[in-house]
Amino acid sequence: MNEQPKTLVILSPGFPESEDDSTCIPIQQVFVRALKQNYPELNIIIVAFEYPFTRAPYNWYGMPVIPFGGENKSRLYRLRNWARVWRKLTKLNKRHQVIGLLSLWFDECAFVGHNFARTHRLKHFSWMLGQDARPGNRYFKWIKPKGESLIALSDFVARQVYKNYGVLPKNTITTGVDTSQFGPNNHQRDIDILGVGSLIPLKQYDVFIDAVKFLREFIPDINAMVCGKGPEQEKLQSLIEQNHLENNITLVGEIPHVVVLSMMQRAKVFLHTSSYEGFGVVLLEALYGGAQVVSFVKPMDSDIEHHHPVTDFIEMCHKLLEILEEPQPSYEPVLAYPIQNVASSIMELYN
């Protein structure tokens, strides 16, 4: 009788509803695909708590996804959903050779995963991906984690966890880039400044607009684009019109991930104005796309070539102008963290 394949169960608040859903949490998609490519013999099962809004299981690139369609409903409904997840995990643990659980974000997934793993003596790690390291995360009080069970996405996230909760994650594993998703890097650099992300207050795209307004004084025909959708879209479009920047800034909306990557290969500068960021995969993708990257955040203590962290708006504007006026700019791809290495680092924790 053949031995059952080893199984890793990944717990996540949400997951793409299909292989065509390329804009849903790209950091997860890239990682899970790389995990399967690196370890084809590993049985990977994804459990999605809130999204997609269905309870019908489906396959995603050959991996089973079990959604619970929580839709972020009331506390009572959430408790019932946790019970459903627990029952499903019990069945999975009986049917498969489960080597452990991996929770993406330190939230309800970590809460259920931690308690289930402790009950069944399984390994469990929580990969802290950014927002969960900020103050006010009640799951720290409920779980009381030890540093050995936490994975920080970056040095910045690890410091935030220690500062806010007095626990230092033992493991720091970044996100990474799947180079196979990129086409040839021979595009014309016809986008001066590119932004990619959700149009929400945290991302500060009003600062993006102010930066372009400043730069237009020196580069009248500056061409900037923002890819993404969100509740601030109308407000941002109004700001663009108020500042007469219609010919300089285009809000592209939500577009397929592969198209975003090709736009990164057309961009001279990728501008990331977010006030807080664990380690956005867009930074690494833009660097591999050949763009120079300017941001308020510096995820890792070590420097990354072509990444220019700045401390305030004035420094940001000066750095942007310096790059755009560079007579011989470099658009060579920078591969800081290959996603295959990331997948290997995660699996080492379960060996």
C-alpha positions as a Python dict, from the first residue, in 0.01 Angstrom:
ca = {
    (1, 'M'): (0, 0, 0),
    (2, 'N'): (144, 336, -103),
    (3, 'E'): (205, 591, 168),
    (4, 'Q'): (-21, 893, 155),
    (5, 'P'): (140, 1211, 19),
    (6, 'K'): (227, 1474, 273),
    (7, 'T'): (-36, 1748, 300),
    (8, 'L'): (1, 2115, 387),
    (9, 'V'): (-319, 2301, 471),
    (10, 'I'): (-314, 2675, 400),
    (11, 'L'): (-567, 2891, 584),
    (12, 'S'): (-650, 3228, 432),
    (13, 'P'): (-922, 3493, 468),
    (14, 'G'): (-969, 3489, 91),
    (15, 'F'): (-847, 3321, -224),
    (16, 'P'): (-899, 3372, -600),
    (17, 'E'): (-1235, 3237, -709),
    (18, 'S'): (-1083, 3102, -1031),
    (19, 'E'): (-757, 3092, -1226),
    (20, 'D'): (-879, 3402, -1413),
    (21, 'D'): (-911, 3601, -1089),
    (22, 'S'): (-557, 3740, -1124),
    (23, 'T'): (-607, 4056, -918),
    (24, 'C'): (-712, 3882, -593),
    (25, 'I'): (-419, 3898, -348),
    (26, 'P'): (-132, 3841, -596),
    (27, 'I'): (110, 3772, -309),
    (28, 'Q'): (-83, 3452, -231),
    (29, 'Q'): (-120, 3342, -589),
    (30, 'V'): (249, 3369, -669),
    (31, 'F'): (350, 3190, -349),
    (32, 'V'): (104, 2899, -374),
    (33, 'R'): (187, 2833, -739),
    (34, 'A'): (561, 2835, -660),
    (35, 'L'): (503, 2601, -366),
    (36, 'K'): (334, 2349, -595),
    (37, 'Q'): (602, 2386, -862),
    (38, 'N'): (882, 2335, -610),
    (39, 'Y'): (710, 2044, -437),
    (40, 'P'): (489, 1866, -692),
    (41, 'E'): (455, 1565, -461),
    (42, 'L'): (312, 1783, -183),
    (43, 'N'): (-67, 1783, -145),
    (44, 'I'): (-169, 2147, -90),
    (45, 'I'): (-521, 2224, 33),
    (46, 'I'): (-641, 2583, 64),
    (47, 'V'): (-915, 2676, 312),
    (48, 'A'): (-1067, 3019, 248),
    (49, 'F'): (-1271, 3169, 534),
    (50, 'E'): (-1443, 3475, 381),
    (51, 'Y'): (-1393, 3493, 2),
    (52, 'P'): (-1503, 3371, -249),
    (53, 'F'): (-1868, 3404, -150),
    (54, 'T'): (-1952, 3041, -204),
    (55, 'R'): (-1918, 2708, -24),
    (56, 'A'): (-1868, 2500, -337),
    (57, 'P'): (-1517, 2345, -346),
    (58, 'Y'): (-1316, 2394, -663),
    (59, 'N'): (-969, 2335, -808),
    (60, 'W'): (-713, 2609, -864),
    (61, 'Y'): (-416, 2504, -1077),
    (62, 'G'): (-477, 2146, -966),
    (63, 'M'): (-502, 2229, -596),
    (64, 'P'): (-827, 2189, -403),
    (65, 'V'): (-977, 2506, -255),
    (66, 'I'): (-1241, 2475, 18),
    (67, 'P'): (-1426, 2808, 58),
    (68, 'F'): (-1658, 2887, 348),
    (69, 'G'): (-1811, 3207, 208),
    (70, 'G'): (-1804, 3401, 535),
    (71, 'E'): (-1844, 3737, 358),
    (72, 'N'): (-1719, 3913, 676),
    (73, 'K'): (-2062, 3881, 837),
    (74, 'S'): (-2161, 3927, 1202),
    (75, 'R'): (-1974, 3785, 1500),
    (76, 'L'): (-2229, 3505, 1555),
    (77, 'Y'): (-2208, 3398, 1191),
    (78, 'R'): (-1829, 3408, 1213),
    (79, 'L'): (-1829, 3178, 1516),
    (80, 'R'): (-2045, 2932, 1325),
    (81, 'N'): (-1808, 2952, 1034),
    (82, 'W'): (-1513, 2874, 1260),
    (83, 'A'): (-1698, 2562, 1377),
    (84, 'R'): (-1751, 2459, 1013),
    (85, 'V'): (-1383, 2510, 939),
    (86, 'W'): (-1285, 2307, 1247),
    (87, 'R'): (-1505, 2016, 1137),
    (88, 'K'): (-1354, 2025, 789),
    (89, 'L'): (-999, 2035, 929),
    (90, 'T'): (-1084, 1733, 1145),
    (91, 'K'): (-1191, 1539, 836),
    (92, 'L'): (-883, 1648, 642),
    (93, 'N'): (-657, 1542, 927),
    (94, 'K'): (-816, 1197, 931),
    (95, 'R'): (-799, 1149, 554),
    (96, 'H'): (-455, 1292, 483),
    (97, 'Q'): (-102, 1287, 621),
    (98, 'V'): (-111, 1651, 736),
    (99, 'I'): (238, 1785, 813),
    (100, 'G'): (107, 2118, 934),
    (101, 'L'): (-99, 2431, 882),
    (102, 'L'): (6, 2769, 747),
    (103, 'S'): (-211, 3071, 827),
    (104, 'L'): (-182, 3373, 599),
    (105, 'W'): (-216, 3681, 821),
    (106, 'F'): (-245, 3672, 1198),
    (107, 'D'): (-622, 3686, 1222),
    (108, 'E'): (-914, 3444, 1249),
    (109, 'C'): (-723, 3194, 1036),
    (110, 'A'): (-438, 3198, 1288),
    (111, 'F'): (-683, 3164, 1577),
    (112, 'V'): (-850, 2854, 1435),
    (113, 'G'): (-524, 2715, 1299),
    (114, 'H'): (-334, 2764, 1625),
    (115, 'N'): (-597, 2591, 1836),
    (116, 'F'): (-655, 2309, 1591),
    (117, 'A'): (-281, 2241, 1556),
    (118, 'R'): (-233, 2245, 1933),
    (119, 'T'): (-521, 2002, 1980),
    (120, 'H'): (-390, 1761, 1716),
    (121, 'R'): (-17, 1817, 1778),
    (122, 'L'): (52, 1958, 1434),
    (123, 'K'): (295, 2227, 1329),
    (124, 'H'): (138, 2566, 1271),
    (125, 'F'): (290, 2893, 1155),
    (126, 'S'): (131, 3232, 1098),
    (127, 'W'): (277, 3438, 814),
    (128, 'M'): (231, 3801, 915),
    (129, 'L'): (187, 3998, 594),
    (130, 'G'): (163, 4359, 714),
    (131, 'Q'): (-160, 4506, 849),
    (132, 'D'): (-184, 4235, 1115),
    (133, 'A'): (130, 4376, 1283),
    (134, 'R'): (-36, 4711, 1358),
    (135, 'P'): (-175, 4799, 1703),
    (136, 'G'): (-521, 4672, 1794),
    (137, 'N'): (-496, 4314, 1672),
    (138, 'R'): (-710, 4133, 1930),
    (139, 'Y'): (-587, 3792, 1816),
    (140, 'F'): (-258, 3851, 1997),
    (141, 'K'): (-449, 3861, 2325),
    (142, 'W'): (-649, 3551, 2237),
    (143, 'I'): (-362, 3339, 2102),
    (144, 'K'): (-62, 3470, 2302),
    (145, 'P'): (179, 3342, 2034),
    (146, 'K'): (544, 3259, 2082),
    (147, 'G'): (796, 3400, 1838),
    (148, 'E'): (874, 3050, 1705),
    (149, 'S'): (528, 3026, 1549),
    (150, 'L'): (541, 3364, 1371),
    (151, 'I'): (681, 3444, 1027),
    (152, 'A'): (735, 3813, 953),
    (153, 'L'): (708, 3925, 591),
    (154, 'S'): (991, 4174, 639),
    (155, 'D'): (1229, 4326, 891),
    (156, 'F'): (985, 4615, 920),
    (157, 'V'): (697, 4382, 1010),
    (158, 'A'): (911, 4199, 1266),
    (159, 'R'): (994, 4530, 1437),
    (160, 'Q'): (628, 4633, 1436),
    (161, 'V'): (524, 4307, 1601),
    (162, 'Y'): (786, 4347, 1872),
    (163, 'K'): (703, 4714, 1924),
    (164, 'N'): (327, 4661, 1945),
    (165, 'Y'): (304, 4319, 2112),
    (166, 'G'): (641, 4242, 2271),
    (167, 'V'): (689, 3928, 2062),
    (168, 'L'): (974, 3898, 1813),
    (169, 'P'): (898, 3665, 1519),
    (170, 'K'): (1173, 3407, 1493),
    (171, 'N'): (1137, 3377, 1116),
    (172, 'T'): (1151, 3650, 852),
    (173, 'I'): (1052, 3534, 504),
    (174, 'T'): (975, 3785, 232),
    (175, 'T'): (745, 3761, -62),
    (176, 'G'): (903, 3702, -402),
    (177, 'V'): (877, 3741, -778),
    (178, 'D'): (770, 3478, -1030),
    (179, 'T'): (986, 3573, -1328),
    (180, 'S'): (794, 3341, -1561),
    (181, 'Q'): (501, 3586, -1556),
    (182, 'F'): (706, 3856, -1729),
    (183, 'G'): (755, 3896, -2102),
    (184, 'P'): (1074, 4026, -2266),
    (185, 'N'): (1199, 4346, -2105),
    (186, 'N'): (1224, 4540, -2430),
    (187, 'H'): (931, 4781, -2395),
    (188, 'Q'): (955, 5150, -2467),
    (189, 'R'): (962, 5344, -2138),
    (190, 'D'): (662, 5561, -2221),
    (191, 'I'): (518, 5580, -1866),
    (192, 'D'): (706, 5828, -1651),
    (193, 'I'): (546, 5731, -1319),
    (194, 'L'): (334, 5426, -1240),
    (195, 'G'): (131, 5344, -930),
    (196, 'V'): (-43, 5013, -856),
    (197, 'G'): (-273, 4933, -566),
    (198, 'S'): (-614, 4967, -409),
    (199, 'L'): (-757, 5319, -414),
    (200, 'I'): (-793, 5347, -37),
    (201, 'P'): (-673, 5616, 210),
    (202, 'L'): (-379, 5401, 329),
    (203, 'K'): (-222, 5411, -17),
    (204, 'Q'): (-224, 5794, -22),
    (205, 'Y'): (-281, 5845, -394),
    (206, 'D'): (-358, 6210, -318),
    (207, 'V'): (17, 6235, -246),
    (208, 'F'): (82, 6068, -583),
    (209, 'I'): (-126, 6340, -750),
    (210, 'D'): (54, 6616, -559),
    (211, 'A'): (390, 6472, -668),
    (212, 'V'): (288, 6474, -1034),
    (213, 'K'): (160, 6829, -994),
    (214, 'F'): (503, 6933, -864),
    (215, 'L'): (689, 6750, -1141),
    (216, 'R'): (475, 6901, -1416),
    (217, 'E'): (641, 7236, -1344),
    (218, 'F'): (966, 7082, -1471),
    (219, 'I'): (827, 6818, -1711),
    (220, 'P'): (508, 6966, -1865),
    (221, 'D'): (414, 6652, -2060),
    (222, 'I'): (478, 6408, -1774),
    (223, 'N'): (277, 6087, -1815),
    (224, 'A'): (159, 5909, -1498),
    (225, 'M'): (-79, 5617, -1453),
    (226, 'V'): (-244, 5444, -1158),
    (227, 'C'): (-375, 5086, -1181),
    (228, 'G'): (-634, 4976, -928),
    (229, 'K'): (-985, 5030, -801),
    (230, 'G'): (-1133, 5133, -470),
    (231, 'P'): (-1363, 5369, -280),
    (232, 'E'): (-1141, 5674, -339),
    (233, 'Q'): (-1162, 5662, -717),
    (234, 'E'): (-1411, 5947, -756),
    (235, 'K'): (-1227, 6166, -505),
    (236, 'L'): (-896, 6109, -684),
    (237, 'Q'): (-1047, 6180, -1025),
    (238, 'S'): (-1186, 6507, -884),
    (239, 'L'): (-841, 6601, -752),
    (240, 'I'): (-693, 6534, -1094),
    (241, 'E'): (-949, 6761, -1258),
    (242, 'Q'): (-917, 7035, -994),
    (243, 'N'): (-543, 7049, -1059),
    (244, 'H'): (-589, 7032, -1438),
    (245, 'L'): (-388, 6713, -1461),
    (246, 'E'): (-621, 6524, -1695),
    (247, 'N'): (-347, 6512, -1959),
    (248, 'N'): (-87, 6394, -1709),
    (249, 'I'): (-254, 6131, -1486),
    (250, 'T'): (-475, 5842, -1595),
    (251, 'L'): (-666, 5623, -1351),
    (252, 'V'): (-657, 5298, -1543),
    (253, 'G'): (-884, 5099, -1309),
    (254, 'E'): (-847, 4730, -1229),
    (255, 'I'): (-671, 4534, -1503),
    (256, 'P'): (-535, 4177, -1528),
    (257, 'H'): (-213, 4114, -1338),
    (258, 'V'): (-19, 4021, -1651),
    (259, 'V'): (-108, 4361, -1802),
    (260, 'V'): (11, 4535, -1485),
    (261, 'L'): (346, 4356, -1517),
    (262, 'S'): (384, 4472, -1877),
    (263, 'M'): (311, 4830, -1765),
    (264, 'M'): (588, 4800, -1507),
    (265, 'Q'): (820, 4717, -1796),
    (266, 'R'): (710, 5043, -1962),
    (267, 'A'): (756, 5257, -1651),
    (268, 'K'): (1056, 5470, -1571),
    (269, 'V'): (958, 5505, -1205),
    (270, 'F'): (726, 5307, -984),
    (271, 'L'): (594, 5537, -709),
    (272, 'H'): (456, 5377, -394),
    (273, 'T'): (297, 5638, -168),
    (274, 'S'): (149, 5400, 91),
    (275, 'S'): (197, 5518, 449),
    (276, 'Y'): (232, 5161, 576),
    (277, 'E'): (340, 4847, 394),
    (278, 'G'): (463, 4508, 515),
    (279, 'F'): (636, 4430, 187),
    (280, 'G'): (418, 4483, -116),
    (281, 'V'): (499, 4235, -391),
    (282, 'V'): (438, 4522, -634),
    (283, 'L'): (769, 4675, -523),
    (284, 'L'): (959, 4361, -617),
    (285, 'E'): (766, 4317, -941),
    (286, 'A'): (836, 4676, -1043),
    (287, 'L'): (1206, 4628, -973),
    (288, 'Y'): (1213, 4315, -1186),
    (289, 'G'): (1019, 4507, -1452),
    (290, 'G'): (1319, 4740, -1468),
    (291, 'A'): (1160, 5047, -1309),
    (292, 'Q'): (1327, 5258, -1045),
    (293, 'V'): (1119, 5240, -726),
    (294, 'V'): (1050, 5529, -488),
    (295, 'S'): (854, 5467, -168),
    (296, 'F'): (800, 5586, 188),
    (297, 'V'): (860, 5236, 322),
    (298, 'K'): (1181, 5035, 349),
    (299, 'P'): (1072, 4678, 422),
    (300, 'M'): (1416, 4523, 469),
    (301, 'D'): (1714, 4659, 660),
    (302, 'S'): (1946, 4576, 369),
    (303, 'D'): (1942, 4798, 62),
    (304, 'I'): (1792, 4682, -267),
    (305, 'E'): (1934, 4812, -592),
    (306, 'H'): (1710, 5066, -768),
    (307, 'H'): (1489, 5104, -461),
    (308, 'H'): (1492, 5457, -318),
    (309, 'P'): (1318, 5490, 22),
    (310, 'V'): (1233, 5849, 118),
    (311, 'T'): (1119, 6002, 445),
    (312, 'D'): (884, 6281, 335),
    (313, 'F'): (705, 6443, 42),
    (314, 'I'): (982, 6692, -39),
    (315, 'E'): (1248, 6421, -53),
    (316, 'M'): (1014, 6212, -267),
    (317, 'C'): (965, 6489, -522),
    (318, 'H'): (1336, 6563, -542),
    (319, 'K'): (1422, 6196, -590),
    (320, 'L'): (1157, 6157, -863),
    (321, 'L'): (1289, 6461, -1047),
    (322, 'E'): (1646, 6337, -1015),
    (323, 'I'): (1557, 6000, -1166),
    (324, 'L'): (1344, 6140, -1449),
    (325, 'E'): (1614, 6390, -1546),
    (326, 'E'): (1891, 6130, -1537),
    (327, 'P'): (2057, 6141, -1885),
    (328, 'Q'): (2141, 5769, -1891),
    (329, 'P'): (1895, 5588, -1659),
    (330, 'S'): (1925, 5217, -1586),
    (331, 'Y'): (1626, 4996, -1652),
    (332, 'E'): (1796, 4666, -1580),
    (333, 'P'): (1572, 4413, -1401),
    (334, 'V'): (1651, 4360, -1033),
    (335, 'L'): (1557, 4022, -888),
    (336, 'A'): (1577, 4070, -512),
    (337, 'Y'): (1382, 3765, -392),
    (338, 'P'): (1292, 3477, -629),
    (339, 'I'): (963, 3320, -528),
    (340, 'Q'): (1114, 2970, -550),
    (341, 'N'): (1349, 3057, -263),
    (342, 'V'): (1054, 3186, -62),
    (343, 'A'): (866, 2859, -109),
    (344, 'S'): (1173, 2662, 0),
    (345, 'S'): (1216, 2876, 312),
    (346, 'I'): (855, 2814, 415),
    (347, 'M'): (880, 2439, 365),
    (348, 'E'): (1200, 2417, 568),
    (349, 'L'): (992, 2510, 871),
    (350, 'Y'): (788, 2190, 831),
    (351, 'N'): (1076, 1949, 784),
}
